[in-house]
């Protein structure tokens, strides 16, 4: 068997998910300069889909191949049904485009599962992808900002997203990277040079998240920071706790200084924006939910009205398609097109009860199967999965986004790697009629996976 780090399949996987930052930056410039139905980002994702699907066909067991084919065929058949209902060719293309994105997530996960089972890839390669993106993503935002190029997130000039097309997708990616960067820092506190390196990376990630200027980026950044401080203070000795407190204080002071010194205008614009919507939504309308959800509760009411207006058993079971969902919801709200921007509801209104059960059932089963079988717990994988799930439900832009969807897929691949490592430990123990000890588990992980801190169950 070819070692995971010495074969072309692993190299291709790492390469494709390491150049996302470059592709999406170029894609943002392309979309801003030119208008067209097909973008560079879409072409790149189709290429990834083809490569990943070829891995599935070549290496996966038949039942998993049939499952992926069923998923693809099910969505395509539904999309044809939606087309016969609304009769719009542009609507059919919209349904195909939007349905492709959640399919891509599943195909990436199953491609990794196939390669991992054949020993052609491992958690080391996943961590290599993260390490590359730790640096490239924040630099792709900070450098354009320093060069006074790129675009703002909001119409009032607040927020900053460099050349990226969407800010919510970028938010999710940076939050996932922040979790894994904190995990790496926690694992190497005794190495001063590496600790400083990852401390700087965390500083850059926090600055970029705060530059985006959304409520979710700020809230989740603070949550992640305090969760890791609290977690490390509980599990480490006094010496490491002192280092953690020192690094945390230094990071907080550095972020505050840099934002208030070099990005003072951006910070003030974000504060003014929050203040405006707080006064409008909370003080005038007395609606905290609208402020926290940025109006998504209002969009949801419009979507429910549109969906239930002409409800039928078929519509309830199979949905109406993404195009019809945003078209009818927009009419209720007085706009040409509108979605809820809460993934679960957008998925339900588009694909109905059956589609939602199939798709969300897949991710729920993957999570709990990993959780039930783990013996050595990769906190960062589960923590980032939960963050993405919460963000997806309340803020959207995960299931119907190729950028953030790709990082959801990578997070799920970590969970698969974690579970299969533990299965190997159990099989080895069973074959020798022994129960693996905690030390054996840790030794196995150190030889076969990436260097994280471990917490035994």
DRENDO-1510 file (C-alpha; in Angstrom, 1 decimal, always signed):
<recs>
REC; n; res; u; v; w
REC; 1; UNK; +0.0; +0.0; +0.0 .
REC; 2; UNK; +1.3; +3.4; -1.0 .
REC; 3; UNK; +1.8; +5.8; +2.0 .
REC; 4; UNK; -0.7; +8.6; +2.2 .
REC; 5; UNK; +1.8; +11.3; +1.9 .
REC; 6; UNK; +3.7; +9.7; -1.0 .
REC; 7; UNK; +0.9; +9.3; -3.6 .
REC; 8; UNK; -0.6; +11.6; -6.2 .
REC; 9; UNK; -4.1; +11.3; -4.9 .
REC; 10; UNK; -3.3; +13.0; -1.6 .
REC; 11; UNK; -1.2; +15.6; -3.4 .
REC; 12; UNK; -4.1; +16.4; -5.7 .
REC; 13; UNK; -6.5; +16.7; -2.8 .
REC; 14; UNK; -4.2; +19.0; -0.9 .
REC; 15; UNK; -3.5; +21.1; -3.9 .
REC; 16; UNK; -7.1; +21.7; -4.9 .
REC; 17; UNK; -8.2; +22.8; -1.4 .
REC; 18; UNK; -5.1; +24.9; -0.9 .
REC; 19; UNK; -5.6; +27.1; -4.0 .
REC; 20; UNK; -9.2; +28.0; -3.1 .
REC; 21; UNK; -8.1; +31.3; -1.7 .
REC; 22; UNK; -6.4; +32.2; -5.0 .
REC; 23; UNK; -9.3; +31.0; -7.1 .
REC; 24; UNK; -12.0; +32.8; -5.1 .
REC; 25; UNK; -10.0; +36.0; -4.9 .
REC; 26; UNK; -9.6; +36.0; -8.7 .
REC; 27; UNK; -13.3; +35.0; -9.0 .
REC; 28; UNK; -14.3; +38.1; -7.0 .
REC; 29; UNK; -12.3; +40.4; -9.3 .
REC; 30; UNK; -13.8; +38.7; -12.4 .
REC; 31; UNK; -17.4; +39.1; -11.1 .
REC; 32; UNK; -16.8; +42.7; -10.3 .
REC; 33; UNK; -15.3; +43.5; -13.7 .
REC; 34; UNK; -17.4; +41.3; -15.9 .
REC; 35; UNK; -21.0; +40.0; -15.7 .
REC; 36; UNK; -21.8; +36.6; -17.0 .
REC; 37; UNK; -23.7; +33.4; -16.2 .
REC; 38; UNK; -20.5; +31.3; -15.6 .
REC; 39; UNK; -17.7; +32.4; -13.3 .
REC; 40; UNK; -14.2; +31.2; -12.6 .
REC; 41; UNK; -15.3; +29.9; -9.2 .
REC; 42; UNK; -18.0; +27.7; -10.8 .
REC; 43; UNK; -15.6; +26.2; -13.3 .
REC; 44; UNK; -13.2; +25.4; -10.6 .
REC; 45; UNK; -15.9; +23.7; -8.5 .
REC; 46; UNK; -17.1; +21.6; -11.4 .
REC; 47; UNK; -13.4; +20.5; -11.9 .
REC; 48; UNK; -13.2; +19.6; -8.2 .
REC; 49; UNK; -16.5; +17.7; -8.5 .
REC; 50; UNK; -15.2; +15.7; -11.5 .
REC; 51; UNK; -11.9; +14.8; -9.7 .
REC; 52; UNK; -13.6; +13.9; -6.4 .
REC; 53; UNK; -16.3; +11.8; -8.2 .
REC; 54; UNK; -13.6; +9.9; -10.1 .
REC; 55; UNK; -11.9; +9.1; -6.8 .
REC; 56; UNK; -15.3; +7.7; -5.6 .
REC; 57; UNK; -15.8; +5.6; -8.7 .
REC; 58; UNK; -12.2; +4.3; -8.6 .
REC; 59; UNK; -11.8; +3.5; -4.9 .
REC; 60; UNK; -15.1; +3.5; -3.0 .
REC; 61; UNK; -17.1; +0.4; -2.2 .
REC; 62; UNK; -20.2; -0.2; -4.3 .
REC; 63; UNK; -22.8; +0.7; -1.7 .
REC; 64; UNK; -21.2; +4.1; -1.2 .
REC; 65; UNK; -21.0; +4.7; -5.0 .
REC; 66; UNK; -24.7; +3.8; -5.3 .
REC; 67; UNK; -25.5; +6.2; -2.4 .
REC; 68; UNK; -23.7; +9.1; -4.1 .
REC; 69; UNK; -25.4; +8.3; -7.4 .
REC; 70; UNK; -28.8; +8.1; -5.7 .
REC; 71; UNK; -28.2; +11.5; -4.2 .
REC; 72; UNK; -27.2; +13.0; -7.6 .
REC; 73; UNK; -30.1; +11.4; -9.5 .
REC; 74; UNK; -32.6; +12.3; -6.8 .
REC; 75; UNK; -31.8; +16.0; -7.0 .
REC; 76; UNK; -31.7; +16.0; -10.8 .
REC; 77; UNK; -35.0; +14.3; -11.1 .
REC; 78; UNK; -36.5; +16.7; -8.7 .
REC; 79; UNK; -35.1; +19.7; -10.6 .
REC; 80; UNK; -36.7; +18.3; -13.8 .
REC; 81; UNK; -40.0; +18.1; -11.9 .
REC; 82; UNK; -39.7; +21.7; -10.8 .
REC; 83; UNK; -39.0; +22.7; -14.4 .
REC; 84; UNK; -42.2; +21.1; -15.6 .
REC; 85; UNK; -44.0; +23.1; -12.9 .
REC; 86; UNK; -42.6; +26.6; -13.5 .
REC; 87; UNK; -41.5; +26.2; -17.2 .
REC; 88; UNK; -38.6; +28.6; -16.9 .
REC; 89; UNK; -35.3; +27.6; -18.6 .
REC; 90; UNK; -33.4; +30.2; -16.4 .
REC; 91; UNK; -35.2; +28.7; -13.4 .
REC; 92; UNK; -34.0; +25.2; -14.4 .
REC; 93; UNK; -30.4; +26.5; -14.6 .
REC; 94; UNK; -30.8; +28.2; -11.2 .
REC; 95; UNK; -32.0; +24.9; -9.6 .
REC; 96; UNK; -29.1; +23.0; -11.1 .
REC; 97; UNK; -26.6; +25.5; -10.0 .
REC; 98; UNK; -27.9; +25.8; -6.4 .
REC; 99; UNK; -28.5; +22.0; -6.1 .
REC; 100; UNK; -24.9; +21.4; -7.2 .
REC; 101; UNK; -23.4; +23.1; -4.1 .
REC; 102; UNK; -24.8; +20.7; -1.4 .
REC; 103; UNK; -24.0; +17.8; -3.8 .
REC; 104; UNK; -20.4; +19.0; -4.0 .
REC; 105; UNK; -20.0; +18.9; -0.2 .
REC; 106; UNK; -21.2; +15.2; -0.1 .
REC; 107; UNK; -18.9; +14.3; -3.0 .
REC; 108; UNK; -15.9; +15.8; -1.3 .
REC; 109; UNK; -16.6; +13.9; +1.9 .
REC; 110; UNK; -17.2; +10.6; +0.1 .
REC; 111; UNK; -14.1; +11.0; -2.0 .
REC; 112; UNK; -12.0; +11.5; +1.1 .
REC; 113; UNK; -13.7; +8.5; +2.8 .
REC; 114; UNK; -12.8; +6.4; -0.3 .
REC; 115; UNK; -9.1; +7.5; -0.3 .
REC; 116; UNK; -8.8; +7.2; +3.5 .
REC; 117; UNK; -10.1; +3.6; +3.5 .
REC; 118; UNK; -7.5; +2.7; +0.9 .
REC; 119; UNK; -4.8; +4.3; +2.9 .
REC; 120; UNK; -4.1; +7.0; +0.3 .
REC; 121; UNK; -4.8; +10.0; +2.5 .
REC; 122; UNK; -4.9; +10.7; +6.2 .
REC; 123; UNK; -5.5; +13.5; +8.7 .
REC; 124; UNK; -2.0; +14.7; +8.0 .
REC; 125; UNK; -3.0; +15.9; +4.6 .
REC; 126; UNK; -6.2; +17.5; +5.9 .
REC; 127; UNK; -4.0; +19.4; +8.4 .
REC; 128; UNK; -1.7; +20.4; +5.7 .
REC; 129; UNK; -4.6; +22.1; +3.9 .
REC; 130; UNK; -5.5; +23.9; +7.1 .
REC; 131; UNK; -1.9; +25.1; +7.6 .
REC; 132; UNK; -1.7; +26.6; +4.2 .
REC; 133; UNK; -5.0; +28.4; +4.5 .
REC; 134; UNK; -4.1; +29.6; +8.0 .
REC; 135; UNK; -1.8; +32.1; +6.3 .
REC; 136; UNK; -3.2; +32.6; +2.9 .
REC; 137; UNK; -6.8; +33.6; +3.8 .
REC; 138; UNK; -6.0; +36.4; +6.2 .
REC; 139; UNK; -3.2; +37.7; +4.0 .
REC; 140; UNK; -5.6; +37.7; +1.0 .
REC; 141; UNK; -7.7; +40.2; +3.0 .
REC; 142; UNK; -5.1; +42.3; +4.9 .
REC; 143; UNK; -2.7; +42.9; +2.0 .
REC; 144; UNK; -5.4; +44.3; -0.3 .
REC; 145; UNK; -6.7; +46.4; +2.6 .
REC; 146; UNK; -3.2; +47.9; +3.1 .
REC; 147; UNK; -3.0; +48.6; -0.6 .
REC; 148; UNK; -6.4; +50.3; -0.4 .
REC; 149; UNK; -8.0; +48.0; -2.9 .
REC; 150; UNK; -10.9; +45.5; -2.7 .
REC; 151; UNK; -14.5; +46.2; -1.8 .
REC; 152; UNK; -16.6; +46.9; +1.3 .
REC; 153; UNK; -19.3; +44.5; +2.6 .
REC; 154; UNK; -22.1; +47.0; +3.1 .
REC; 155; UNK; -23.5; +49.9; +1.2 .
REC; 156; UNK; -22.7; +52.4; +3.9 .
REC; 157; UNK; -19.0; +51.6; +3.5 .
REC; 158; UNK; -18.6; +49.5; +6.6 .
REC; 159; UNK; -17.1; +46.0; +6.6 .
REC; 160; UNK; -14.3; +44.8; +4.3 .
REC; 161; UNK; -14.0; +41.6; +2.2 .
REC; 162; UNK; -11.1; +42.3; -0.1 .
REC; 163; UNK; -11.8; +40.6; -3.5 .
REC; 164; UNK; -14.1; +37.9; -2.3 .
REC; 165; UNK; -17.6; +37.9; -3.7 .
REC; 166; UNK; -19.5; +37.2; -0.5 .
REC; 167; UNK; -18.8; +38.0; +3.1 .
REC; 168; UNK; -20.9; +35.4; +4.9 .
REC; 169; UNK; -19.1; +32.5; +3.1 .
REC; 170; UNK; -15.7; +34.1; +4.0 .
REC; 171; UNK; -16.8; +34.5; +7.6 .
REC; 172; UNK; -17.4; +30.7; +8.0 .
REC; 173; UNK; -14.1; +29.8; +6.5 .
REC; 174; UNK; -12.2; +32.1; +8.8 .
REC; 175; UNK; -14.0; +30.9; +11.9 .
REC; 176; UNK; -13.2; +27.2; +11.0 .
REC; 177; UNK; -9.5; +28.2; +10.5 .
REC; 178; UNK; -9.5; +30.1; +13.8 .
REC; 179; UNK; -10.7; +27.0; +15.7 .
REC; 180; UNK; -8.0; +24.8; +14.2 .
REC; 181; UNK; -5.3; +27.5; +14.7 .
REC; 182; UNK; -6.2; +27.7; +18.4 .
REC; 183; UNK; -6.0; +23.9; +18.6 .
REC; 184; UNK; -2.5; +23.9; +17.0 .
REC; 185; UNK; -1.4; +26.6; +19.5 .
REC; 186; UNK; -2.8; +24.6; +22.4 .
REC; 187; UNK; -0.8; +21.6; +21.2 .
REC; 188; UNK; +2.6; +23.3; +21.0 .
REC; 189; UNK; +2.7; +25.7; +24.0 .
REC; 190; UNK; +6.1; +24.3; +25.0 .
REC; 191; UNK; +7.6; +25.3; +21.7 .
REC; 192; UNK; +8.3; +29.0; +21.9 .
REC; 193; UNK; +8.9; +29.6; +18.1 .
REC; 194; UNK; +5.9; +27.7; +17.0 .
REC; 195; UNK; +3.7; +29.3; +19.7 .
REC; 196; UNK; +4.7; +32.7; +18.5 .
REC; 197; UNK; +4.0; +31.7; +14.8 .
REC; 198; UNK; +0.5; +30.4; +15.6 .
REC; 199; UNK; -0.1; +33.4; +17.9 .
REC; 200; UNK; +0.5; +35.7; +15.0 .
REC; 201; UNK; -1.8; +33.6; +12.7 .
REC; 202; UNK; -4.5; +33.8; +15.3 .
REC; 203; UNK; -4.0; +37.6; +15.5 .
REC; 204; UNK; -4.3; +37.9; +11.7 .
REC; 205; UNK; -7.4; +35.7; +11.6 .
REC; 206; UNK; -9.1; +37.8; +14.4 .
REC; 207; UNK; -8.3; +41.1; +12.6 .
REC; 208; UNK; -9.8; +39.8; +9.3 .
REC; 209; UNK; -12.9; +38.5; +11.0 .
REC; 210; UNK; -13.4; +41.9; +12.8 .
REC; 211; UNK; -12.7; +43.8; +9.6 .
REC; 212; UNK; -15.6; +42.0; +7.9 .
REC; 213; UNK; -17.7; +43.7; +10.5 .
REC; 214; UNK; -20.7; +41.4; +10.8 .
REC; 215; UNK; -22.3; +40.5; +14.1 .
REC; 216; UNK; -21.7; +36.8; +13.6 .
REC; 217; UNK; -18.0; +37.2; +12.9 .
REC; 218; UNK; -17.5; +39.3; +16.1 .
REC; 219; UNK; -19.7; +37.0; +18.3 .
REC; 220; UNK; -18.2; +33.7; +17.2 .
REC; 221; UNK; -14.7; +35.1; +17.4 .
REC; 222; UNK; -15.2; +36.0; +21.0 .
REC; 223; UNK; -16.8; +32.6; +21.8 .
REC; 224; UNK; -14.0; +30.7; +20.2 .
REC; 225; UNK; -11.4; +32.8; +22.0 .
REC; 226; UNK; -13.0; +32.2; +25.5 .
REC; 227; UNK; -13.8; +28.5; +24.9 .
REC; 228; UNK; -10.1; +27.8; +24.1 .
REC; 229; UNK; -8.9; +29.9; +27.0 .
REC; 230; UNK; -11.3; +28.1; +29.4 .
REC; 231; UNK; -10.5; +24.6; +28.0 .
REC; 232; UNK; -6.8; +25.1; +28.2 .
REC; 233; UNK; -6.9; +26.5; +31.7 .
REC; 234; UNK; -8.8; +23.4; +32.9 .
REC; 235; UNK; -6.5; +20.8; +31.3 .
REC; 236; UNK; -3.0; +22.3; +31.6 .
REC; 237; UNK; -0.6; +22.8; +34.4 .
REC; 238; UNK; +0.2; +26.1; +36.1 .
REC; 239; UNK; +3.2; +26.9; +33.8 .
REC; 240; UNK; +1.2; +26.4; +30.6 .
REC; 241; UNK; -1.8; +28.2; +32.1 .
REC; 242; UNK; +0.5; +31.2; +32.7 .
REC; 243; UNK; +1.5; +31.0; +29.0 .
REC; 244; UNK; -2.1; +30.8; +27.9 .
REC; 245; UNK; -3.1; +33.8; +29.9 .
REC; 246; UNK; -0.1; +35.8; +28.7 .
REC; 247; UNK; -0.7; +34.9; +25.0 .
REC; 248; UNK; -4.4; +35.6; +25.3 .
REC; 249; UNK; -3.9; +39.0; +26.8 .
REC; 250; UNK; -1.2; +39.9; +24.3 .
REC; 251; UNK; -3.5; +38.9; +21.4 .
REC; 252; UNK; -6.4; +40.9; +22.7 .
REC; 253; UNK; -4.3; +44.0; +23.3 .
REC; 254; UNK; -2.6; +43.6; +19.9 .
REC; 255; UNK; -6.0; +43.2; +18.1 .
REC; 256; UNK; -7.4; +46.2; +19.9 .
REC; 257; UNK; -4.4; +48.4; +19.2 .
REC; 258; UNK; -4.2; +47.5; +15.5 .
REC; 259; UNK; -7.9; +48.0; +14.9 .
REC; 260; UNK; -8.1; +51.3; +16.8 .
REC; 261; UNK; -4.8; +52.6; +15.3 .
REC; 262; UNK; -4.8; +51.5; +11.7 .
REC; 263; UNK; -8.4; +50.6; +11.0 .
REC; 264; UNK; -10.1; +53.2; +13.2 .
REC; 265; UNK; -12.5; +54.4; +10.4 .
REC; 266; UNK; -13.6; +50.8; +9.7 .
REC; 267; UNK; -14.3; +50.2; +13.3 .
REC; 268; UNK; -16.3; +53.4; +13.7 .
REC; 269; UNK; -18.4; +52.6; +10.6 .
REC; 270; UNK; -19.2; +49.1; +11.9 .
REC; 271; UNK; -20.2; +50.6; +15.3 .
REC; 272; UNK; -22.4; +53.2; +13.7 .
REC; 273; UNK; -24.0; +50.5; +11.5 .
REC; 274; UNK; -24.8; +48.3; +14.6 .
REC; 275; UNK; -26.1; +51.4; +16.4 .
REC; 276; UNK; -28.4; +52.3; +13.6 .
REC; 277; UNK; -30.0; +48.9; +13.3 .
REC; 278; UNK; -30.2; +48.5; +17.0 .
REC; 279; UNK; -32.2; +51.8; +17.2 .
REC; 280; UNK; -34.4; +50.8; +14.3 .
REC; 281; UNK; -35.1; +47.1; +15.2 .
REC; 282; UNK; -35.0; +47.2; +19.0 .
REC; 283; UNK; -35.8; +50.6; +20.3 .
REC; 284; UNK; -38.4; +51.6; +17.6 .
REC; 285; UNK; -39.9; +48.2; +16.6 .
REC; 286; UNK; -39.1; +46.5; +19.9 .
REC; 287; UNK; -37.9; +43.4; +18.0 .
REC; 288; UNK; -34.6; +42.0; +19.3 .
REC; 289; UNK; -34.9; +38.9; +17.0 .
REC; 290; UNK; -34.9; +41.0; +13.9 .
REC; 291; UNK; -31.7; +42.8; +15.0 .
REC; 292; UNK; -29.9; +39.6; +15.9 .
REC; 293; UNK; -31.0; +37.7; +12.8 .
REC; 294; UNK; -30.5; +40.8; +10.5 .
REC; 295; UNK; -34.1; +40.6; +9.3 .
REC; 296; UNK; -34.1; +36.9; +8.5 .
REC; 297; UNK; -37.1; +36.4; +10.8 .
REC; 298; UNK; -39.1; +38.7; +8.5 .
REC; 299; UNK; -37.8; +36.8; +5.4 .
REC; 300; UNK; -38.9; +33.5; +7.0 .
REC; 301; UNK; -42.4; +34.8; +7.6 .
REC; 302; UNK; -42.6; +35.7; +3.9 .
REC; 303; UNK; -41.3; +32.3; +2.8 .
REC; 304; UNK; -43.9; +30.5; +5.0 .
REC; 305; UNK; -46.7; +32.6; +3.5 .
REC; 306; UNK; -45.5; +31.9; +0.0 .
REC; 307; UNK; -45.0; +28.1; +0.6 .
REC; 308; UNK; -48.3; +27.6; +2.3 .
REC; 309; UNK; -50.4; +29.7; -0.2 .
REC; 310; UNK; -50.8; +26.8; -2.6 .
REC; 311; UNK; -49.7; +23.9; -0.5 .
REC; 312; UNK; -50.1; +20.3; -1.9 .
REC; 313; UNK; -48.9; +16.9; -0.6 .
REC; 314; UNK; -46.3; +16.7; -3.4 .
REC; 315; UNK; -45.0; +20.2; -2.7 .
REC; 316; UNK; -44.7; +19.4; +1.0 .
REC; 317; UNK; -42.9; +16.1; +0.4 .
REC; 318; UNK; -40.6; +17.2; -2.6 .
REC; 319; UNK; -40.5; +21.0; -2.3 .
REC; 320; UNK; -40.8; +23.5; -5.2 .
REC; 321; UNK; -37.2; +24.0; -6.2 .
REC; 322; UNK; -34.8; +26.8; -5.3 .
REC; 323; UNK; -35.9; +29.1; -8.1 .
REC; 324; UNK; -39.6; +28.9; -7.3 .
REC; 325; UNK; -38.8; +29.3; -3.6 .
REC; 326; UNK; -36.9; +32.6; -4.1 .
REC; 327; UNK; -39.3; +33.8; -6.7 .
REC; 328; UNK; -42.5; +33.3; -4.7 .
REC; 329; UNK; -40.9; +34.5; -1.4 .
REC; 330; UNK; -39.7; +37.7; -3.2 .
REC; 331; UNK; -43.2; +38.5; -4.4 .
REC; 332; UNK; -44.6; +38.3; -0.9 .
REC; 333; UNK; -41.9; +40.7; +0.3 .
REC; 334; UNK; -42.2; +43.0; -2.7 .
REC; 335; UNK; -38.9; +42.0; -4.4 .
REC; 336; UNK; -38.1; +40.1; -7.6 .
REC; 337; UNK; -36.2; +37.4; -5.7 .
REC; 338; UNK; -35.6; +36.6; -2.0 .
REC; 339; UNK; -34.4; +33.7; +0.1 .
REC; 340; UNK; -34.5; +33.3; +3.9 .
REC; 341; UNK; -30.7; +33.0; +4.2 .
REC; 342; UNK; -31.2; +30.3; +6.8 .
REC; 343; UNK; -30.0; +27.1; +5.2 .
REC; 344; UNK; -32.4; +24.6; +6.8 .
REC; 345; UNK; -35.5; +26.6; +5.8 .
REC; 346; UNK; -34.2; +27.4; +2.3 .
REC; 347; UNK; -33.5; +23.7; +1.9 .
REC; 348; UNK; -36.9; +22.6; +3.2 .
REC; 349; UNK; -38.8; +25.1; +1.0 .
REC; 350; UNK; -36.8; +24.1; -2.0 .
REC; 351; UNK; -36.6; +20.3; -1.5 .
REC; 352; UNK; -39.4; +19.4; +0.9 .
REC; 353; UNK; -39.5; +16.9; +3.7 .
REC; 354; UNK; -37.9; +14.0; +1.9 .
REC; 355; UNK; -35.0; +16.0; +0.5 .
REC; 356; UNK; -34.3; +17.6; +3.9 .
REC; 357; UNK; -34.4; +14.2; +5.6 .
REC; 358; UNK; -32.0; +12.7; +3.0 .
REC; 359; UNK; -29.5; +15.6; +3.1 .
REC; 360; UNK; -29.6; +16.6; +6.7 .
REC; 361; UNK; -29.9; +13.0; +7.8 .
REC; 362; UNK; -26.6; +12.3; +6.0 .
REC; 363; UNK; -24.7; +15.0; +8.1 .
REC; 364; UNK; -26.4; +14.2; +11.3 .
REC; 365; UNK; -25.6; +10.5; +10.9 .
REC; 366; UNK; -22.0; +11.3; +10.1 .
REC; 367; UNK; -21.6; +13.5; +13.2 .
REC; 368; UNK; -23.2; +11.1; +15.7 .
REC; 369; UNK; -21.6; +8.0; +14.2 .
REC; 370; UNK; -18.2; +9.7; +14.7 .
REC; 371; UNK; -19.2; +10.9; +18.1 .
REC; 372; UNK; -20.4; +7.5; +19.3 .
REC; 373; UNK; -17.3; +5.6; +18.1 .
REC; 374; UNK; -14.5; +8.0; +19.1 .
REC; 375; UNK; -12.1; +7.0; +21.8 .
REC; 376; UNK; -9.7; +10.0; +21.3 .
REC; 377; UNK; -11.6; +13.2; +20.9 .
REC; 378; UNK; -10.4; +15.9; +18.4 .
REC; 379; UNK; -12.1; +18.8; +20.0 .
REC; 380; UNK; -11.4; +21.2; +17.1 .
REC; 381; UNK; -13.2; +19.0; +14.6 .
REC; 382; UNK; -16.4; +18.7; +16.6 .
REC; 383; UNK; -16.3; +22.3; +17.8 .
REC; 384; UNK; -15.9; +23.7; +14.2 .
REC; 385; UNK; -18.6; +21.4; +13.0 .
REC; 386; UNK; -21.0; +22.7; +15.6 .
REC; 387; UNK; -20.1; +26.3; +14.8 .
REC; 388; UNK; -20.7; +25.8; +11.1 .
REC; 389; UNK; -24.0; +24.0; +11.9 .
REC; 390; UNK; -25.2; +26.9; +14.1 .
REC; 391; UNK; -24.1; +29.5; +11.5 .
REC; 392; UNK; -25.8; +27.5; +8.8 .
REC; 393; UNK; -29.1; +27.4; +10.6 .
REC; 394; UNK; -29.2; +31.1; +11.7 .
REC; 395; UNK; -27.1; +32.8; +9.1 .
REC; 396; UNK; -27.1; +30.5; +6.0 .
REC; 397; UNK; -24.5; +30.6; +3.3 .
REC; 398; UNK; -23.1; +27.1; +4.0 .
REC; 399; UNK; -25.1; +24.5; +2.2 .
REC; 400; UNK; -25.7; +26.8; -0.8 .
REC; 401; UNK; -22.1; +28.1; -0.9 .
REC; 402; UNK; -19.2; +26.4; -2.6 .
REC; 403; UNK; -16.5; +28.2; -0.5 .
REC; 404; UNK; -17.9; +27.6; +3.0 .
REC; 405; UNK; -19.4; +24.3; +1.8 .
REC; 406; UNK; -15.9; +23.1; +0.9 .
REC; 407; UNK; -14.7; +23.8; +4.5 .
REC; 408; UNK; -17.7; +22.1; +5.9 .
REC; 409; UNK; -16.6; +19.1; +3.9 .
REC; 410; UNK; -13.1; +19.3; +5.2 .
REC; 411; UNK; -14.4; +19.5; +8.8 .
REC; 412; UNK; -16.5; +16.3; +8.1 .
REC; 413; UNK; -13.4; +14.6; +6.7 .
REC; 414; UNK; -11.6; +15.3; +10.0 .
REC; 415; UNK; -14.5; +13.5; +11.8 .
REC; 416; UNK; -14.2; +10.5; +9.4 .
REC; 417; UNK; -10.4; +10.4; +10.0 .
REC; 418; UNK; -11.0; +10.5; +13.7 .
REC; 419; UNK; -13.5; +7.7; +13.6 .
REC; 420; UNK; -11.5; +5.4; +11.4 .
REC; 421; UNK; -8.4; +5.9; +13.5 .
REC; 422; UNK; -10.3; +4.7; +16.5 .
REC; 423; UNK; -11.8; +1.8; +14.6 .
REC; 424; UNK; -8.2; +0.7; +13.7 .
REC; 425; UNK; -7.3; +0.9; +17.4 .
REC; 426; UNK; -10.3; -1.3; +18.3 .
REC; 427; UNK; -9.5; -3.9; +15.6 .
REC; 428; UNK; -5.9; -4.1; +16.7 .
REC; 429; UNK; -7.0; -4.6; +20.3 .
REC; 430; UNK; -9.6; -7.2; +19.4 .
REC; 431; UNK; -7.2; -9.2; +17.2 .
REC; 432; UNK; -4.8; -9.5; +20.2 .
REC; 433; UNK; -7.6; -10.0; +22.7 .
REC; 434; UNK; -6.5; -6.8; +24.5 .
REC; 435; UNK; -8.2; -3.5; +25.3 .
REC; 436; UNK; -6.3; -0.5; +24.0 .
REC; 437; UNK; -5.0; +1.7; +26.7 .
REC; 438; UNK; -5.0; +5.5; +26.6 .
REC; 439; UNK; -1.3; +5.5; +25.9 .
REC; 440; UNK; -1.7; +3.1; +23.0 .
REC; 441; UNK; -4.4; +5.3; +21.5 .
REC; 442; UNK; -2.2; +8.4; +21.8 .
REC; 443; UNK; +0.8; +6.6; +20.3 .
REC; 444; UNK; -1.3; +5.3; +17.4 .
REC; 445; UNK; -2.6; +8.8; +16.7 .
REC; 446; UNK; +0.9; +10.3; +16.8 .
REC; 447; UNK; +2.1; +7.9; +14.2 .
REC; 448; UNK; -0.9; +8.0; +11.9 .
REC; 449; UNK; -2.6; +11.4; +12.2 .
REC; 450; UNK; -1.9; +15.0; +13.0 .
REC; 451; UNK; -0.4; +16.5; +16.1 .
REC; 452; UNK; -3.3; +17.7; +18.3 .
REC; 453; UNK; -4.0; +17.6; +22.0 .
REC; 454; UNK; -6.1; +14.7; +23.0 .
REC; 455; UNK; -8.7; +14.1; +25.6 .
REC; 456; UNK; -9.5; +10.4; +26.3 .
REC; 457; UNK; -13.1; +9.5; +26.7 .
</recs>
